[in-house]
Amino acid sequence: MPKSKGKKSNTNFDDDAALEEALQEAGASRKQVDELVKAGEAAMQLNDWKQALEFFTAAIGLDPNTALVYARRSQAFLSSGHSTQALADATMGANLQHKSNEEGADCLFQLGNCLFRSGQVKDARQQYEKGLKLQAKHPGCLQGFDESEMALQKSSTGELPPPVAGADDVEAQTLKTLPAPEEVLGKGFEVVHLLVGSFEKPLTFLLSTTLAQEAIITPHACAMLGEKIEGRTVNLNGVRFEGSGKELGDFKDCEVTGFLQAKIAQKALKATLHGMLGLKFLERFDLDLDRVRQHQRFKSAGAAAKAAAAGGINGIRVGSVHLRGVKLAGGLSGLVVQVPHRTKGLVPLLGLVDTSSMFSTLNWAAAKELEIADGPSCASLENSHKVVGAGKEGPVEMPVVPLKVHLCGCTEEIGCRMAAGYTKEELETGGHGRGWKLDVEGKDFKPSVPFGRINAAIGDAIQFELLVEPAFGNFTGGAILIGQDILSQAPRLTLGFKDKQVWLDPPGRIVDAAPLA
């Protein structure tokens, strides 16, 4: 008997209903997996690795065939110091079927990271190369491939080729960074070697973006040069770059003094610092640091902006992301820094760029705003690790906390906002020093570049005393000293001191600092 037209059998009806129910269940499960992954990523931003691992593990329990979830859990394992589990998850993520070329590149990138961290550099390079075949401009695979190439080249030849000076380079030299030992908080300093007068040996100077003077020099270095100290200052005549011999002129009235970084370098880094070069020296140049190729270049002031506008001059480029800087009193360079918060989202702070600080430091106002601690006597900090830093009253013990940061630009210039309560008369006479904050209300902070977790100190470091506006007094808001632990994560970093601008290549391979045991 033929079937009636337009009428389904009970069997077909049951099959359709079962299929619809299965699709709804799959959709609900997929939505739940996506929510768990987002929750895990948010927990990672807050350094809560235990909770992140729980979210990713739950997501894998619901769907054990999604490659990217294994890659994310691998990242959480690696960041929390569990390298064996990280490699196992990364391998699983790389071998599963990928939903897109982008997902495949992400998974191969994570496997490359695990291999690179474990010293398997050749295998890491192979994974990065596979990732680039799927997504040619994947930032992590690009950085990882370059880093592994340089590491392999250095292991075979013992050194990397020296830089070739470009048309806009005043000086091009091998990057000179004093490495920090594992037991020391933070990262090492950038230095430059200078020749002074007829003295044959080069002197080592630390580059500092928070020193107002052109240069300071240690008493020991003065004795080496045979300089007579008069009124605690000396003139350094005939200063020039080592190597090229390019002349820098005379440095007048250089203060003769010891400084904390020289003591740290001598004790912890087994290196001698003879002096420090400050803002008056640096404002002559743009400084371009390529950490992958181990090059540092001094360009003429403003050259970086021209190169960025032109897309590169003679093949010499600057970092791919431009961050508009904050112009601070005394010629200091600032940036907006965003810190993830569990309920407030990304909290903006004033970042003071300090190339002479090995580690970054939050002031107590920032610690309170981020709900880390109300003050130095807060009970939550009793069992935290401590580090000695320089405060306005001398050396001070500072607690250390894990911190994630984003360095930010802004579509418009950012200035200062006066503290509330000024009268018209006070404003007309320049204010009475009640303080100021960063004018962040209504601002759109883009781009916002994430960096790996650091172990940041908390305390009123002496550098924060520099944040004084003549009319309105001290800075009263949340601030962070941006030290080498953050700056050194950028594969390429270009600082335009005259214009207070920053260009950088974002960290494609984000590495979180190991948790302090």
TORKE-595845 format. One record per residue (C-alpha): residue in three letters; z, x, y. Coordinates in steps of 0.05 Angstrom, whole numbers. Layout:
# residues N
<kese res="ALA" w="Z" u="X" v="Y"/>
...
This chain:
# residues 517
<kese res="MET" w="0" u="0" v="0"/>
<kese res="PRO" w="-19" u="31" v="67"/>
<kese res="LYS" w="34" u="47" v="119"/>
<kese res="SER" w="40" u="2" v="180"/>
<kese res="LYS" w="13" u="33" v="244"/>
<kese res="GLY" w="64" u="50" v="297"/>
<kese res="LYS" w="122" u="46" v="249"/>
<kese res="LYS" w="159" u="107" v="221"/>
<kese res="SER" w="190" u="110" v="153"/>
<kese res="ASN" w="265" u="117" v="146"/>
<kese res="THR" w="254" u="186" v="117"/>
<kese res="ASN" w="216" u="210" v="179"/>
<kese res="PHE" w="268" u="178" v="225"/>
<kese res="ASP" w="324" u="215" v="189"/>
<kese res="ASP" w="287" u="281" v="193"/>
<kese res="ASP" w="274" u="274" v="268"/>
<kese res="ALA" w="347" u="257" v="282"/>
<kese res="ALA" w="371" u="317" v="241"/>
<kese res="LEU" w="322" u="362" v="278"/>
<kese res="GLU" w="345" u="335" v="346"/>
<kese res="GLU" w="418" u="345" v="327"/>
<kese res="ALA" w="404" u="416" v="303"/>
<kese res="LEU" w="367" u="432" v="368"/>
<kese res="GLN" w="425" u="405" v="409"/>
<kese res="GLU" w="475" u="447" v="369"/>
<kese res="ALA" w="432" u="509" v="378"/>
<kese res="GLY" w="427" u="496" v="453"/>
<kese res="ALA" w="502" u="487" v="459"/>
<kese res="SER" w="513" u="551" v="419"/>
<kese res="ARG" w="463" u="589" v="462"/>
<kese res="LYS" w="497" u="565" v="525"/>
<kese res="GLN" w="565" u="585" v="498"/>
<kese res="VAL" w="539" u="655" v="480"/>
<kese res="ASP" w="511" u="663" v="550"/>
<kese res="GLU" w="577" u="642" v="581"/>
<kese res="LEU" w="615" u="691" v="537"/>
<kese res="VAL" w="568" u="748" v="556"/>
<kese res="LYS" w="576" u="732" v="630"/>
<kese res="ALA" w="652" u="730" v="621"/>
<kese res="GLY" w="650" u="797" v="585"/>
<kese res="GLU" w="608" u="829" v="641"/>
<kese res="ALA" w="657" u="801" v="693"/>
<kese res="ALA" w="715" u="831" v="654"/>
<kese res="MET" w="681" u="898" v="653"/>
<kese res="GLN" w="674" u="896" v="729"/>
<kese res="LEU" w="749" u="888" v="732"/>
<kese res="ASN" w="761" u="946" v="683"/>
<kese res="ASP" w="790" u="897" v="632"/>
<kese res="TRP" w="757" u="929" v="571"/>
<kese res="LYS" w="801" u="894" v="520"/>
<kese res="GLN" w="782" u="825" v="545"/>
<kese res="ALA" w="709" u="846" v="552"/>
<kese res="LEU" w="707" u="867" v="479"/>
<kese res="GLU" w="739" u="801" v="459"/>
<kese res="PHE" w="685" u="761" v="496"/>
<kese res="PHE" w="627" u="802" v="468"/>
<kese res="THR" w="656" u="799" v="397"/>
<kese res="ALA" w="662" u="723" v="403"/>
<kese res="ALA" w="590" u="719" v="427"/>
<kese res="ILE" w="567" u="761" v="367"/>
<kese res="GLY" w="606" u="715" v="321"/>
<kese res="LEU" w="566" u="655" v="347"/>
<kese res="ASP" w="500" u="692" v="346"/>
<kese res="PRO" w="498" u="758" v="308"/>
<kese res="ASN" w="423" u="768" v="320"/>
<kese res="THR" w="421" u="776" v="396"/>
<kese res="ALA" w="408" u="850" v="410"/>
<kese res="LEU" w="431" u="851" v="482"/>
<kese res="VAL" w="502" u="829" v="464"/>
<kese res="TYR" w="510" u="889" v="419"/>
<kese res="ALA" w="485" u="933" v="476"/>
<kese res="ARG" w="537" u="903" v="523"/>
<kese res="ARG" w="593" u="911" v="473"/>
<kese res="SER" w="570" u="983" v="462"/>
<kese res="GLN" w="577" u="994" v="537"/>
<kese res="ALA" w="648" u="966" v="536"/>
<kese res="PHE" w="666" u="1010" v="476"/>
<kese res="LEU" w="637" u="1072" v="510"/>
<kese res="SER" w="673" u="1057" v="576"/>
<kese res="SER" w="739" u="1049" v="540"/>
<kese res="GLY" w="732" u="1115" v="502"/>
<kese res="HIS" w="711" u="1089" v="433"/>
<kese res="SER" w="647" u="1129" v="424"/>
<kese res="THR" w="638" u="1118" v="349"/>
<kese res="GLN" w="640" u="1042" v="355"/>
<kese res="ALA" w="595" u="1047" v="417"/>
<kese res="LEU" w="541" u="1085" v="378"/>
<kese res="ALA" w="544" u="1036" v="320"/>
<kese res="ASP" w="534" u="976" v="366"/>
<kese res="ALA" w="480" u="1011" v="406"/>
<kese res="THR" w="442" u="1027" v="342"/>
<kese res="MET" w="447" u="954" v="320"/>
<kese res="GLY" w="422" u="930" v="388"/>
<kese res="ALA" w="363" u="977" v="387"/>
<kese res="ASN" w="342" u="957" v="317"/>
<kese res="LEU" w="346" u="882" v="324"/>
<kese res="GLN" w="287" u="841" v="349"/>
<kese res="HIS" w="283" u="839" v="425"/>
<kese res="LYS" w="266" u="776" v="465"/>
<kese res="SER" w="229" u="815" v="519"/>
<kese res="ASN" w="207" u="885" v="537"/>
<kese res="GLU" w="263" u="888" v="589"/>
<kese res="GLU" w="316" u="872" v="536"/>
<kese res="GLY" w="286" u="923" v="490"/>
<kese res="ALA" w="288" u="977" v="544"/>
<kese res="ASP" w="360" u="959" v="560"/>
<kese res="CYS" w="380" u="966" v="487"/>
<kese res="LEU" w="343" u="1032" v="479"/>
<kese res="PHE" w="374" u="1057" v="543"/>
<kese res="GLN" w="444" u="1043" v="517"/>
<kese res="LEU" w="429" u="1078" v="451"/>
<kese res="GLY" w="404" u="1138" v="492"/>
<kese res="ASN" w="469" u="1138" v="532"/>
<kese res="CYS" w="512" u="1141" v="469"/>
<kese res="LEU" w="470" u="1196" v="440"/>
<kese res="PHE" w="470" u="1236" v="505"/>
<kese res="ARG" w="546" u="1229" v="512"/>
<kese res="SER" w="554" u="1255" v="440"/>
<kese res="GLY" w="511" u="1316" v="453"/>
<kese res="GLN" w="450" u="1292" v="415"/>
<kese res="VAL" w="404" u="1305" v="474"/>
<kese res="LYS" w="337" u="1308" v="437"/>
<kese res="ASP" w="350" u="1241" v="403"/>
<kese res="ALA" w="373" u="1212" v="469"/>
<kese res="ARG" w="309" u="1233" v="503"/>
<kese res="GLN" w="269" u="1200" v="447"/>
<kese res="GLN" w="304" u="1133" v="458"/>
<kese res="TYR" w="294" u="1137" v="534"/>
<kese res="GLU" w="221" u="1152" v="522"/>
<kese res="LYS" w="215" u="1091" v="476"/>
<kese res="GLY" w="248" u="1049" v="530"/>
<kese res="LEU" w="198" u="1072" v="583"/>
<kese res="LYS" w="141" u="1051" v="538"/>
<kese res="LEU" w="169" u="981" v="541"/>
<kese res="GLN" w="186" u="981" v="615"/>
<kese res="ALA" w="155" u="1039" v="653"/>
<kese res="LYS" w="202" u="1035" v="713"/>
<kese res="HIS" w="268" u="1021" v="678"/>
<kese res="PRO" w="317" u="1057" v="724"/>
<kese res="GLY" w="366" u="1077" v="669"/>
<kese res="CYS" w="312" u="1104" v="622"/>
<kese res="LEU" w="280" u="1141" v="680"/>
<kese res="GLN" w="345" u="1175" v="699"/>
<kese res="GLY" w="364" u="1187" v="626"/>
<kese res="PHE" w="297" u="1218" v="609"/>
<kese res="ASP" w="300" u="1264" v="670"/>
<kese res="GLU" w="371" u="1285" v="654"/>
<kese res="SER" w="356" u="1298" v="581"/>
<kese res="GLU" w="293" u="1337" v="599"/>
<kese res="MET" w="333" u="1381" v="648"/>
<kese res="ALA" w="389" u="1390" v="597"/>
<kese res="LEU" w="340" u="1413" v="543"/>
<kese res="GLN" w="304" u="1459" v="590"/>
<kese res="LYS" w="369" u="1490" v="613"/>
<kese res="SER" w="393" u="1500" v="541"/>
<kese res="SER" w="329" u="1536" v="523"/>
<kese res="THR" w="320" u="1580" v="586"/>
<kese res="GLY" w="391" u="1584" v="611"/>
<kese res="GLU" w="374" u="1558" v="680"/>
<kese res="LEU" w="330" u="1508" v="717"/>
<kese res="PRO" w="272" u="1530" v="761"/>
<kese res="PRO" w="291" u="1539" v="834"/>
<kese res="PRO" w="267" u="1488" v="885"/>
<kese res="VAL" w="203" u="1499" v="925"/>
<kese res="ALA" w="213" u="1486" v="999"/>
<kese res="GLY" w="175" u="1427" v="1028"/>
<kese res="ALA" w="145" u="1420" v="1097"/>
<kese res="ASP" w="207" u="1384" v="1123"/>
<kese res="ASP" w="257" u="1432" v="1090"/>
<kese res="VAL" w="296" u="1480" v="1134"/>
<kese res="GLU" w="327" u="1509" v="1070"/>
<kese res="ALA" w="317" u="1494" v="996"/>
<kese res="GLN" w="364" u="1523" v="945"/>
<kese res="THR" w="395" u="1512" v="877"/>
<kese res="LEU" w="451" u="1460" v="881"/>
<kese res="LYS" w="517" u="1496" v="887"/>
<kese res="THR" w="573" u="1451" v="862"/>
<kese res="LEU" w="641" u="1478" v="842"/>
<kese res="PRO" w="655" u="1443" v="775"/>
<kese res="ALA" w="722" u="1408" v="767"/>
<kese res="PRO" w="760" u="1419" v="702"/>
<kese res="GLU" w="777" u="1358" v="660"/>
<kese res="GLU" w="851" u="1361" v="678"/>
<kese res="VAL" w="836" u="1354" v="753"/>
<kese res="LEU" w="824" u="1286" v="783"/>
<kese res="GLY" w="755" u="1275" v="813"/>
<kese res="LYS" w="694" u="1318" v="817"/>
<kese res="GLY" w="678" u="1387" v="847"/>
<kese res="PHE" w="653" u="1404" v="917"/>
<kese res="GLU" w="585" u="1421" v="944"/>
<kese res="VAL" w="584" u="1489" v="977"/>
<kese res="VAL" w="534" u="1533" v="1013"/>
<kese res="HIS" w="531" u="1609" v="1015"/>
<kese res="LEU" w="523" u="1641" v="1083"/>
<kese res="LEU" w="515" u="1713" v="1106"/>
<kese res="VAL" w="553" u="1733" v="1169"/>
<kese res="GLY" w="533" u="1792" v="1213"/>
<kese res="SER" w="527" u="1858" v="1176"/>
<kese res="PHE" w="575" u="1839" v="1120"/>
<kese res="GLU" w="535" u="1847" v="1056"/>
<kese res="LYS" w="568" u="1795" v="1011"/>
<kese res="PRO" w="557" u="1720" v="1020"/>
<kese res="LEU" w="615" u="1675" v="1040"/>
<kese res="THR" w="625" u="1608" v="1006"/>
<kese res="PHE" w="633" u="1548" v="1053"/>
<kese res="LEU" w="652" u="1477" v="1032"/>
<kese res="LEU" w="612" u="1421" v="1064"/>
<kese res="SER" w="657" u="1370" v="1097"/>
<kese res="THR" w="637" u="1305" v="1130"/>
<kese res="THR" w="707" u="1293" v="1159"/>
<kese res="LEU" w="716" u="1360" v="1195"/>
<kese res="ALA" w="700" u="1352" v="1269"/>
<kese res="GLN" w="689" u="1427" v="1283"/>
<kese res="GLU" w="628" u="1467" v="1266"/>
<kese res="ALA" w="666" u="1512" v="1220"/>
<kese res="ILE" w="735" u="1538" v="1200"/>
<kese res="ILE" w="749" u="1602" v="1163"/>
<kese res="THR" w="808" u="1629" v="1123"/>
<kese res="PRO" w="850" u="1688" v="1144"/>
<kese res="HIS" w="829" u="1724" v="1080"/>
<kese res="ALA" w="755" u="1716" v="1100"/>
<kese res="CYS" w="770" u="1742" v="1170"/>
<kese res="ALA" w="802" u="1804" v="1139"/>
<kese res="MET" w="741" u="1815" v="1095"/>
<kese res="LEU" w="695" u="1811" v="1156"/>
<kese res="GLY" w="740" u="1856" v="1197"/>
<kese res="GLU" w="746" u="1803" v="1251"/>
<kese res="LYS" w="802" u="1808" v="1301"/>
<kese res="ILE" w="838" u="1741" v="1308"/>
<kese res="GLU" w="852" u="1722" v="1380"/>
<kese res="GLY" w="885" u="1655" v="1395"/>
<kese res="ARG" w="875" u="1632" v="1323"/>
<kese res="THR" w="799" u="1630" v="1331"/>
<kese res="VAL" w="742" u="1678" v="1318"/>
<kese res="ASN" w="667" u="1680" v="1332"/>
<kese res="LEU" w="621" u="1686" v="1272"/>
<kese res="ASN" w="558" u="1721" v="1297"/>
<kese res="GLY" w="491" u="1726" v="1262"/>
<kese res="VAL" w="503" u="1670" v="1212"/>
<kese res="ARG" w="445" u="1657" v="1164"/>
<kese res="PHE" w="430" u="1624" v="1097"/>
<kese res="GLU" w="435" u="1668" v="1036"/>
<kese res="GLY" w="369" u="1675" v="1000"/>
<kese res="SER" w="319" u="1655" v="1053"/>
<kese res="GLY" w="358" u="1690" v="1108"/>
<kese res="LYS" w="341" u="1634" v="1157"/>
<kese res="GLU" w="383" u="1644" v="1219"/>
<kese res="LEU" w="435" u="1592" v="1240"/>
<kese res="GLY" w="458" u="1628" v="1304"/>
<kese res="ASP" w="530" u="1643" v="1323"/>
<kese res="PHE" w="589" u="1599" v="1306"/>
<kese res="LYS" w="635" u="1601" v="1366"/>
<kese res="ASP" w="711" u="1590" v="1367"/>
<kese res="CYS" w="720" u="1579" v="1292"/>
<kese res="GLU" w="792" u="1561" v="1276"/>
<kese res="VAL" w="826" u="1609" v="1228"/>
<kese res="THR" w="868" u="1570" v="1179"/>
<kese res="GLY" w="882" u="1557" v="1107"/>
<kese res="PHE" w="864" u="1489" v="1079"/>
<kese res="LEU" w="882" u="1447" v="1018"/>
<kese res="GLN" w="814" u="1449" v="985"/>
<kese res="ALA" w="815" u="1526" v="985"/>
<kese res="LYS" w="882" u="1525" v="949"/>
<kese res="ILE" w="856" u="1474" v="899"/>
<kese res="ALA" w="792" u="1514" v="887"/>
<kese res="GLN" w="832" u="1578" v="876"/>
<kese res="LYS" w="883" u="1547" v="829"/>
<kese res="ALA" w="843" u="1495" v="791"/>
<kese res="LEU" w="771" u="1517" v="797"/>
<kese res="LYS" w="782" u="1592" v="796"/>
<kese res="ALA" w="736" u="1599" v="856"/>
<kese res="THR" w="745" u="1625" v="927"/>
<kese res="LEU" w="727" u="1583" v="988"/>
<kese res="HIS" w="721" u="1625" v="1051"/>
<kese res="GLY" w="713" u="1568" v="1099"/>
<kese res="MET" w="689" u="1498" v="1113"/>
<kese res="LEU" w="628" u="1472" v="1151"/>
<kese res="GLY" w="639" u="1408" v="1189"/>
<kese res="LEU" w="602" u="1354" v="1227"/>
<kese res="LYS" w="577" u="1397" v="1285"/>
<kese res="PHE" w="541" u="1440" v="1234"/>
<kese res="LEU" w="518" u="1382" v="1189"/>
<kese res="GLU" w="490" u="1341" v="1247"/>
<kese res="ARG" w="435" u="1393" v="1254"/>
<kese res="PHE" w="408" u="1371" v="1187"/>
<kese res="ASP" w="395" u="1317" v="1136"/>
<kese res="LEU" w="425" u="1338" v="1069"/>
<kese res="ASP" w="387" u="1321" v="1006"/>
<kese res="LEU" w="422" u="1330" v="939"/>
<kese res="ASP" w="382" u="1323" v="874"/>
<kese res="ARG" w="434" u="1328" v="819"/>
<kese res="VAL" w="384" u="1319" v="762"/>
<kese res="ARG" w="341" u="1378" v="782"/>
<kese res="GLN" w="400" u="1416" v="812"/>
<kese res="HIS" w="368" u="1423" v="881"/>
<kese res="GLN" w="399" u="1418" v="951"/>
<kese res="ARG" w="357" u="1416" v="1013"/>
<kese res="PHE" w="374" u="1421" v="1086"/>
<kese res="LYS" w="321" u="1383" v="1125"/>
<kese res="SER" w="314" u="1378" v="1200"/>
<kese res="ALA" w="355" u="1321" v="1230"/>
<kese res="GLY" w="317" u="1255" v="1224"/>
<kese res="ALA" w="268" u="1281" v="1172"/>
<kese res="ALA" w="296" u="1235" v="1118"/>
<kese res="ALA" w="283" u="1173" v="1159"/>
<kese res="LYS" w="212" u="1196" v="1173"/>
<kese res="ALA" w="201" u="1212" v="1099"/>
<kese res="ALA" w="229" u="1144" v="1079"/>
<kese res="ALA" w="184" u="1108" v="1128"/>
<kese res="ALA" w="122" u="1147" v="1105"/>
<kese res="GLY" w="139" u="1141" v="1031"/>
<kese res="GLY" w="151" u="1215" v="1025"/>
<kese res="ILE" w="124" u="1277" v="1061"/>
<kese res="ASN" w="84" u="1326" v="1020"/>
<kese res="GLY" w="114" u="1298" v="956"/>
<kese res="ILE" w="185" u="1307" v="981"/>
<kese res="ARG" w="219" u="1240" v="978"/>
<kese res="VAL" w="288" u="1213" v="994"/>
<kese res="GLY" w="330" u="1166" v="951"/>
<kese res="SER" w="298" u="1100" v="935"/>
<kese res="VAL" w="352" u="1054" v="964"/>
<kese res="HIS" w="370" u="1056" v="1038"/>
<kese res="LEU" w="442" u="1040" v="1059"/>
<kese res="ARG" w="453" u="1028" v="1133"/>
<kese res="GLY" w="514" u="1069" v="1153"/>
<kese res="VAL" w="572" u="1050" v="1198"/>
<kese res="LYS" w="577" u="1093" v="1260"/>
<kese res="LEU" w="650" u="1112" v="1270"/>
<kese res="ALA" w="687" u="1148" v="1326"/>
<kese res="GLY" w="683" u="1223" v="1325"/>
<kese res="GLY" w="615" u="1225" v="1291"/>
<kese res="LEU" w="643" u="1203" v="1224"/>
<kese res="SER" w="598" u="1168" v="1173"/>
<kese res="GLY" w="620" u="1102" v="1143"/>
<kese res="LEU" w="593" u="1054" v="1091"/>
<kese res="VAL" w="613" u="984" v="1069"/>
<kese res="VAL" w="644" u="987" v="1000"/>
<kese res="GLN" w="653" u="925" v="957"/>
<kese res="VAL" w="706" u="922" v="903"/>
<kese res="PRO" w="704" u="867" v="849"/>
<kese res="HIS" w="765" u="821" v="850"/>
<kese res="ARG" w="783" u="770" v="797"/>
<kese res="THR" w="784" u="710" v="844"/>
<kese res="LYS" w="756" u="735" v="911"/>
<kese res="GLY" w="690" u="762" v="885"/>
<kese res="LEU" w="667" u="826" v="919"/>
<kese res="VAL" w="717" u="847" v="972"/>
<kese res="PRO" w="687" u="888" v="1030"/>
<kese res="LEU" w="724" u="951" v="1053"/>
<kese res="LEU" w="708" u="1005" v="1103"/>
<kese res="GLY" w="686" u="1067" v="1066"/>
<kese res="LEU" w="695" u="1135" v="1100"/>
<kese res="VAL" w="647" u="1186" v="1070"/>
<kese res="ASP" w="683" u="1251" v="1053"/>
<kese res="THR" w="645" u="1304" v="1016"/>
<kese res="SER" w="706" u="1349" v="1017"/>
<kese res="SER" w="750" u="1302" v="976"/>
<kese res="MET" w="747" u="1309" v="900"/>
<kese res="PHE" w="773" u="1238" v="889"/>
<kese res="SER" w="770" u="1172" v="926"/>
<kese res="THR" w="832" u="1141" v="958"/>
<kese res="LEU" w="849" u="1069" v="978"/>
<kese res="ASN" w="895" u="1058" v="1037"/>
<kese res="TRP" w="954" u="1012" v="1027"/>
<kese res="ALA" w="921" u="956" v="1066"/>
<kese res="ALA" w="863" u="956" v="1016"/>
<kese res="ALA" w="912" u="958" v="957"/>
<kese res="LYS" w="946" u="896" v="985"/>
<kese res="GLU" w="880" u="860" v="999"/>
<kese res="LEU" w="857" u="874" v="928"/>
<kese res="GLU" w="925" u="851" v="902"/>
<kese res="ILE" w="937" u="918" v="867"/>
<kese res="ALA" w="1003" u="931" v="902"/>
<kese res="ASP" w="1042" u="909" v="963"/>
<kese res="GLY" w="1065" u="980" v="980"/>
<kese res="PRO" w="1089" u="1047" v="954"/>
<kese res="SER" w="1152" u="1017" v="923"/>
<kese res="CYS" w="1114" u="963" v="884"/>
<kese res="ALA" w="1141" u="957" v="813"/>
<kese res="SER" w="1071" u="951" v="783"/>
<kese res="LEU" w="1059" u="1024" v="801"/>
<kese res="GLU" w="1122" u="1054" v="771"/>
<kese res="ASN" w="1088" u="1077" v="707"/>
<kese res="SER" w="1021" u="1096" v="737"/>
<kese res="HIS" w="995" u="1167" v="739"/>
<kese res="LYS" w="1006" u="1205" v="804"/>
<kese res="VAL" w="966" u="1256" v="842"/>
<kese res="VAL" w="985" u="1298" v="902"/>
<kese res="GLY" w="943" u="1286" v="964"/>
<kese res="ALA" w="946" u="1304" v="1038"/>
<kese res="GLY" w="983" u="1253" v="1081"/>
<kese res="LYS" w="998" u="1256" v="1155"/>
<kese res="GLU" w="1069" u="1280" v="1139"/>
<kese res="GLY" w="1044" u="1333" v="1091"/>
<kese res="PRO" w="1032" u="1331" v="1015"/>
<kese res="VAL" w="1047" u="1263" v="985"/>
<kese res="GLU" w="1048" u="1236" v="914"/>
<kese res="MET" w="998" u="1179" v="905"/>
<kese res="PRO" w="992" u="1130" v="846"/>
<kese res="VAL" w="925" u="1126" v="811"/>
<kese res="VAL" w="890" u="1061" v="790"/>
<kese res="PRO" w="822" u="1046" v="757"/>
<kese res="LEU" w="771" u="1019" v="806"/>
<kese res="LYS" w="699" u="995" v="806"/>
<kese res="VAL" w="660" u="1001" v="871"/>
<kese res="HIS" w="593" u="982" v="900"/>
<kese res="LEU" w="564" u="1021" v="958"/>
<kese res="CYS" w="529" u="973" v="1005"/>
<kese res="GLY" w="479" u="969" v="1061"/>
<kese res="CYS" w="472" u="913" v="1111"/>
<kese res="THR" w="412" u="880" v="1143"/>
<kese res="GLU" w="444" u="888" v="1211"/>
<kese res="GLU" w="487" u="940" v="1245"/>
<kese res="ILE" w="562" u="934" v="1233"/>
<kese res="GLY" w="612" u="950" v="1287"/>
<kese res="CYS" w="686" u="942" v="1297"/>
<kese res="ARG" w="725" u="878" v="1311"/>
<kese res="MET" w="787" u="880" v="1355"/>
<kese res="ALA" w="853" u="857" v="1329"/>
<kese res="ALA" w="872" u="787" v="1353"/>
<kese res="GLY" w="916" u="775" v="1412"/>
<kese res="TYR" w="886" u="817" v="1468"/>
<kese res="THR" w="893" u="787" v="1538"/>
<kese res="LYS" w="836" u="790" v="1588"/>
<kese res="GLU" w="875" u="841" v="1629"/>
<kese res="GLU" w="885" u="886" v="1568"/>
<kese res="LEU" w="811" u="883" v="1551"/>
<kese res="GLU" w="792" u="901" v="1622"/>
<kese res="THR" w="838" u="962" v="1618"/>
<kese res="GLY" w="813" u="984" v="1550"/>
<kese res="GLY" w="864" u="951" v="1505"/>
<kese res="HIS" w="933" u="975" v="1485"/>
<kese res="GLY" w="920" u="1004" v="1417"/>
<kese res="ARG" w="936" u="944" v="1373"/>
<kese res="GLY" w="882" u="965" v="1325"/>
<kese res="TRP" w="815" u="943" v="1299"/>
<kese res="LYS" w="780" u="921" v="1235"/>
<kese res="LEU" w="709" u="923" v="1208"/>
<kese res="ASP" w="665" u="866" v="1233"/>
<kese res="VAL" w="645" u="839" v="1165"/>
<kese res="GLU" w="647" u="763" v="1177"/>
<kese res="GLY" w="581" u="729" v="1162"/>
<kese res="LYS" w="546" u="794" v="1142"/>
<kese res="ASP" w="499" u="800" v="1083"/>
<kese res="PHE" w="513" u="864" v="1046"/>
<kese res="LYS" w="448" u="883" v="1013"/>
<kese res="PRO" w="431" u="924" v="975"/>
<kese res="SER" w="497" u="929" v="937"/>
<kese res="VAL" w="494" u="988" v="888"/>
<kese res="PRO" w="545" u="989" v="830"/>
<kese res="PHE" w="577" u="1054" v="809"/>
<kese res="GLY" w="617" u="1073" v="748"/>
<kese res="ARG" w="692" u="1064" v="746"/>
<kese res="ILE" w="734" u="1117" v="780"/>
<kese res="ASN" w="808" u="1133" v="778"/>
<kese res="ALA" w="826" u="1124" v="852"/>
<kese res="ALA" w="889" u="1145" v="887"/>
<kese res="ILE" w="928" u="1098" v="933"/>
<kese res="GLY" w="959" u="1125" v="997"/>
<kese res="ASP" w="951" u="1135" v="1071"/>
<kese res="ALA" w="910" u="1199" v="1065"/>
<kese res="ILE" w="907" u="1241" v="1127"/>
<kese res="GLN" w="832" u="1227" v="1134"/>
<kese res="PHE" w="848" u="1154" v="1151"/>
<kese res="GLU" w="882" u="1180" v="1215"/>
<kese res="LEU" w="811" u="1196" v="1239"/>
<kese res="LEU" w="793" u="1122" v="1242"/>
<kese res="VAL" w="815" u="1114" v="1314"/>
<kese res="GLU" w="776" u="1077" v="1367"/>
<kese res="PRO" w="795" u="1104" v="1436"/>
<kese res="ALA" w="804" u="1035" v="1466"/>
<kese res="PHE" w="835" u="997" v="1409"/>
<kese res="GLY" w="875" u="1047" v="1367"/>
<kese res="ASN" w="881" u="1056" v="1293"/>
<kese res="PHE" w="842" u="1020" v="1238"/>
<kese res="THR" w="885" u="965" v="1209"/>
<kese res="GLY" w="841" u="938" v="1153"/>
<kese res="GLY" w="827" u="957" v="1082"/>
<kese res="ALA" w="793" u="1024" v="1074"/>
<kese res="ILE" w="772" u="1073" v="1020"/>
<kese res="LEU" w="758" u="1147" v="1025"/>
<kese res="ILE" w="691" u="1156" v="989"/>
<kese res="GLY" w="701" u="1221" v="951"/>
<kese res="GLN" w="660" u="1263" v="904"/>
<kese res="ASP" w="678" u="1220" v="844"/>
<kese res="ILE" w="633" u="1166" v="874"/>
<kese res="LEU" w="582" u="1208" v="911"/>
<kese res="SER" w="566" u="1253" v="852"/>
<kese res="GLN" w="545" u="1193" v="810"/>
<kese res="ALA" w="481" u="1184" v="850"/>
<kese res="PRO" w="424" u="1223" v="816"/>
<kese res="ARG" w="395" u="1235" v="885"/>
<kese res="LEU" w="434" u="1228" v="950"/>
<kese res="THR" w="407" u="1239" v="1020"/>
<kese res="LEU" w="454" u="1238" v="1080"/>
<kese res="GLY" w="427" u="1232" v="1150"/>
<kese res="PHE" w="487" u="1255" v="1192"/>
<kese res="LYS" w="455" u="1245" v="1260"/>
<kese res="ASP" w="435" u="1173" v="1247"/>
<kese res="LYS" w="493" u="1158" v="1198"/>
<kese res="GLN" w="444" u="1134" v="1145"/>
<kese res="VAL" w="445" u="1142" v="1070"/>
<kese res="TRP" w="390" u="1140" v="1018"/>
<kese res="LEU" w="405" u="1144" v="944"/>
<kese res="ASP" w="377" u="1132" v="875"/>
<kese res="PRO" w="425" u="1083" v="841"/>
<kese res="PRO" w="461" u="1109" v="779"/>
<kese res="GLY" w="413" u="1086" v="724"/>
<kese res="ARG" w="462" u="1113" v="672"/>
<kese res="ILE" w="530" u="1087" v="695"/>
<kese res="VAL" w="587" u="1128" v="667"/>
<kese res="ASP" w="658" u="1102" v="674"/>
<kese res="ALA" w="713" u="1152" v="682"/>
<kese res="ALA" w="756" u="1158" v="620"/>
<kese res="PRO" w="821" u="1117" v="623"/>
<kese res="LEU" w="882" u="1158" v="640"/>
<kese res="ALA" w="926" u="1159" v="578"/>
